[in-house]
Every structure is written in C-alpha cells, then in structure tokens.
C-alpha cells in the first residue's frame, strides 16, 4: 500500500513538473529547399544501376536512393516514397539541367 501511494504521488508530481517546466511551441521551419542529382551508371547491385541523391540545403541532410532505371515515373515514385513522405514537400526543388529532370511528369511535381 505504501509503495502504491508513493508511486502515485511520484507520477503526479512528475506530470506537474513536466507540464510547468517544458512548454515548447513549434518553431517554423526555414525554407525547405532540396537539391537532387542522379549518379549515372554505377556497377550493378541487385537490380539497381543508378543513384538518386537528395540533399536538404538547410540542414545538409543527405539521402541516397537506389534506382533500377532513369524513367521519369521511377524517379517520381522514388522521390515521393523516400523523401517527400518523410520530410514533406520542399518549397524549392533544385536539380541539375539534365534532360532526365525536364519531363512533364517530373516538372508537374
């Protein structure tokens, strides 16, 4: 019984301490810019020959996404599944001027 009372008072005082001491509000993110680059044919690993790299230009967080081909559909699906689904939609998506990024499907993203 004493242990139960002690643990209940400990939990209540811990909850009160957490509520009063740590009241943080969400901070707005700076512009979320992303740079993308495709590394052309690499040695084959499983069925993947290409590497799509995405870099958050504010935090410099980098992700490398393996691709099996360079079609616009594959690149768009990989970008959505591996980058946008985890980090959100960037305000600016900078790419190199290569023709693989100039398709209608990719520019509609």
N, C-alpha and C positions, 0 to 999 in steps of 0.2 A: 504494500500500500504506500509506504513512504517513497519507494522508488518511482511509483506511478505519479505521485504528486510532484516529486522533484522533476521528472521528465516533462510533465505538463507545464510546469512553471518555466522550465528552461526553454521549451519550444515557444511559449507565449512571449517570453522576453526576447527571444531571438527574432521572432516575427516583428515585434515592435521596433527592435533595433534596426532591422533591415529596412523597414518602411520609412523610418525617420532619417536614417543616415544616408541611404543610397537612393536618391530620387533623380535619375538621369533622364533627360529628354533626348529624343532622337535628333541627331545633327544632320543637316542637309549634306548630301554628297556633292563634291565638286563635280564639274563637268566630267562625265564618264566617257572618255574617248578611248577607242580601241584601234590598234593597228593590226593589220593582217598581212601575212606573207606566205606564199607557198614555196616550199623547197622542192625543186624539180627532181626527176627520178633518182631515188636513193636505192641502195641494194634492197631487194625484196625481203620482207619479213612477214611471214604468213602470207596474206593476200595484199598487204599494204606496200605501195611504192612511193607515195607522196606524203608530205608532212605539212599540215596547215598550222601555222603558229599565230596565236592571238596574244596581244600584249595590252594590258591596261596602262595607258600612258600616264595616269596619275600615280598609281601605286607601283607600277612596273611589274605587276604580277604577270607571269608568262605561262601559257598553256600550249602544249604541242599535241595536235590531234592527227592521228594517222588516217590517211585516205587511200582507198583502193584505186580510184581514178580521179580525173580532174573535171568531171562533168559539173555543170552548174548545180544540178539537183543534189549531187553528193556533197558539194561544198556547203550549200544552203542548209541541208539537213544536219550536217556535222556542226555547223556554227550554231544552229538553234538548239540541238541536243546537248552540246558540250560547253557552250559559252553563255548564250542568252538565257537558257533555262536556269543556270546557276547564278549569274551575275546581273541579269537584267538587260534591257535594250540600251545600247550605248547611244549617246546623243550624237556622236560623230563616229563614223566607221571609215578609217583611212586605210587605203590599200595601195599597192604599187600599181603603176599604169598598165600592167599586163592585161592581155585580152581575156584571160580567164576570169577577171572580175568585172568585165564590161557586158555580160549577158543581161537580157531583160529580167530573167528570174532573179539574179543576184542583185541587180540595181533596184528591184522592187522591194527588197528587204528594207 
